């Protein structure tokens, strides 16, 4: 049975040091097929990882922000292809960073075209991340503008690195989408999600600012050391009033995230509650970048992320917040499957063709950790092998 196989696989992964603790969930359109937790929330603490453990979701936040944006597109309050500056004037007249002069100062030029919501959702807007773009990293150092890690709202002042629509590059676009949602709705991103997405879906443990009871269930973060061991680190608890990052700010459980996956598998509806029209879900699930392809993430901050690429050598496109494999993958997923990840080596996939999906939580840095990422793909492979 797949339950016994997944129990064995995840427990074995923890035993061999993939992570101090993991949670895995597998679902189809009708319900939960598997849910299990193994290991500890904090290394050597004796506190067990449980299926209701809270974790920092990092970039797994992006899919929820995108779904919220599509709710507003469905209602005519946002447009995928109008200039995003119509909603957020701060996005007007953005400049492109082309290099640095002899004095080390940034060289900037006007962008050739306006940025659109579609480009922000697909990482083709020109925005990058300092973690994976050396020029953006250098720009933050030279300008003194905080990075996303220290002040998310201030970091949005970063320049573009290419003209909108001309390349794919992973970046802060979904943080701008969160700002657009706030401008179009007149409320905070967290309040909008709670009223229109996470609330209706019954995602009771997903929020930007965890409650006291949620913090009691929070997993510690861990760092992989050079000798391959793991060390827990303390992270400050998120507080009210901080920037609600649409790209990386949510905390939650994998059980909650599985409810979002089931909604996507069921064309926008869960347990009789519809949060998105079926055509909106279909649009999110299609290649939105044409002949452009997802590029490997080359790290310039190896303590935060290693170089990363899922399914190297295979062509990958991008939907409205998801990577899409254009060929069947070795795990068994068919072409057209949606996926992405969170910085602390948490991952998910949504296979709308087969009607299954799954989510995996660990709290380990740096990103693309071979052991934890490998365990996720082992989990996925076991699911397809059992079908």
C-alpha positions, -999 to 999 in steps of 0.1 A, spaced: 0 0 0 12 35 -7 6 46 29 31 20 42 56 28 15 54 66 22 56 61 59 88 40 54 103 64 29 98 96 49 109 80 82 140 66 65 147 100 50 147 117 84 168 89 98 195 95 72 195 133 78 174 147 50 158 169 76 152 169 113 115 166 106 92 164 76 55 164 67 41 148 36 5 150 22 -9 135 -10 -44 143 -23 -68 139 -52 -98 159 -61 -120 141 -35 -98 141 -4 -66 132 13 -49 100 2 -19 102 26 -7 124 54 23 117 76 48 134 98 82 122 110 112 134 131 113 164 153 104 201 150 138 211 163 168 189 162 174 169 194 144 186 211 123 156 215 93 175 202 78 155 174 69 168 140 32 164 136 8 169 107 -4 202 122 32 216 125 34 252 112 62 261 88 74 291 70 61 286 34 83 312 17 77 310 -21 48 285 -17 30 318 -8 32 328 -45 5 304 -57 -20 317 -32 -12 353 -41 -17 345 -78 -51 328 -71 -62 359 -52 -51 381 -81 -71 359 -105 -101 364 -83 -98 401 -90 -92 395 -127 -124 375 -127 -143 404 -111 -128 429 -136 -108 448 -109 -75 437 -123 -63 431 -159 -36 407 -169 -24 428 -197 -30 465 -189 -1 484 -175 3 474 -139 10 511 -132 -27 518 -137 -32 501 -103 3 508 -88 17 541 -100 50 531 -84 55 506 -113 55 534 -139 87 544 -156 108 516 -141 144 515 -151 166 487 -163 200 480 -146 225 474 -174 257 473 -153 280 495 -132 303 524 -142 340 528 -134 331 542 -100 308 512 -92 276 532 -96 246 516 -113 239 523 -150 202 525 -156 180 531 -186 142 534 -192 124 501 -198 112 496 -233 76 488 -223 52 489 -193 51 460 -168 19 440 -168 3 417 -142 8 387 -164 45 394 -165 47 398 -127 29 365 -123 52 347 -148 86 362 -137 90 379 -171 86 415 -158 124 421 -154 125 419 -116 151 396 -100 161 384 -66 194 393 -49 198 357 -40 202 345 -76 212 377 -95 247 391 -88 238 425 -104 207 429 -82 228 418 -52 254 444 -60 228 471 -66 214 465 -31 249 468 -16 258 500 -36 224 517 -31 219 508 5 183 498 -2 173 469 20 169 434 6 137 414 8 151 395 38 155 427 59 127 450 46 104 436 20 85 468 13 116 489 8 133 462 -14 106 467 -40 125 498 -52 150 474 -70 154 481 -107 146 457 -136 173 436 -151 158 433 -186 129 448 -206 95 433 -196 85 403 -216 119 394 -230 132 368 -206 123 346 -177 140 353 -144 128 344 -109 122 375 -89 100 398 -67 71 400 -91 46 383 -68 54 408 -41 43 435 -65 12 414 -72 4 415 -35 7 453 -36 -16 454 -66 -42 432 -47 -41 457 -18 -45 487 -41 -74 471 -61 -92 457 -30 -87 485 -5 -76 461 22 -44 443 33 -33 412 14 -37 391 45 -73 403 50 -81 397 14 -68 362 14 -86 354 47 -120 366 33 -118 354 -3 -94 324 -4 -79 308 27 -111 314 47 -135 299 22 -111 270 16 -110 262 53 -72 269 55 -75 279 92 -37 276 99 -24 298 70 -16 334 78 11 361 76 12 365 114 7 332 133 -13 332 165 2 322 198 -12 287 195 2 284 160 36 295 172 36 267 198 33 243 168 60 260 147 90 241 134 124 255 140 145 265 110 177 245 104 209 252 85 229 225 67 266 229 78 296 221 57 301 187 74 265 179 63 251 181 98 221 203 107 219 231 133 186 247 145 184 285 144 159 308 161 138 330 139 118 360 152 81 356 152 63 376 125 45 407 140 15 427 129 23 457 108 52 441 89 51 439 51 28 411 40 49 396 13 29 381 -15 60 363 -27 71 347 5 54 357 37 28 330 46 31 304 74 9 274 75 5 236 76 7 211 47 -28 200 55 -39 235 47 -18 237 15 -33 204 4 -67 221 4 -55 247 -20 -40 219 -42 -74 201 -42 -91 233 -52 -68 236 -82 -74 199 -91 -111 205 -89 -112 235 -112 -116 262 -85 -140 245 -61 -136 226 -28 -163 209 -7 -190 228 -26 -174 262 -22 -162 279 -54 -133 304 -51 -123 306 -87 -141 301 -120 -129 270 -139 -116 291 -168 -94 311 -144 -79 279 -130 -73 267 -166 -56 299 -175 -33 297 -144 -23 262 -155 -12 270 -191 21 280 -204 20 318 -203 56 326 -215 54 312 -251 89 301 -263 107 315 -233 119 288 -209 126 287 -172 163 292 -165 185 276 -138 188 296 -105 225 304 -101 231 313 -65 252 343 -54 243 336 -17 252 300 -11 243 301 26 207 309 15 204 288 -17 225 265 -38 223 265 -76 188 251 -84 170 236 -113 142 211 -112 145 183 -138 177 196 -154 179 192 -192 141 192 -196 122 222 -210 102 241 -184 76 268 -190 57 289 -166 20 294 -158 5 321 -136 28 314 -107 38 277 -114 66 260 -132 53 236 -158 73 206 -171 69 204 -209 79 167 -209 71 137 -187 94 136 -157 113 107 -141 92 109 -110 62 98 -131 45 132 -134 31 138 -169 39 169 -190 18 199 -180 22 193 -142 24 224 -120 49 228 -92 71 251 -71 88 254 -38 96 273 -7 131 285 3 134 262 33 131 231 10 93 227 10 78 216 -22 45 208 -39 31 195 -72 -4 197 -89 -11 172 -116 -44 182 -131 -41 155 -158 -40 126 -133 -60 145 -107 -34 141 -79 -10 164 -61 11 166 -30 30 189 -6 61 184 15 73 205 44 109 207 57 126 237 74 161 234 61 185 260 45 201 265 20 175 260 -7 179 231 -31 195 210 -3 202 177 -21 190 155 8 157 172 16 148 180 -20 157 144 -30 133 131 -3 104 151 -18 111 137 -53 113 102 -37 79 108 -22 64 119 -55 80 89 -73 65 65 -48 30 80 -54 32 75 -92 48 40 -88 18 29 -68 -7 39 -94 
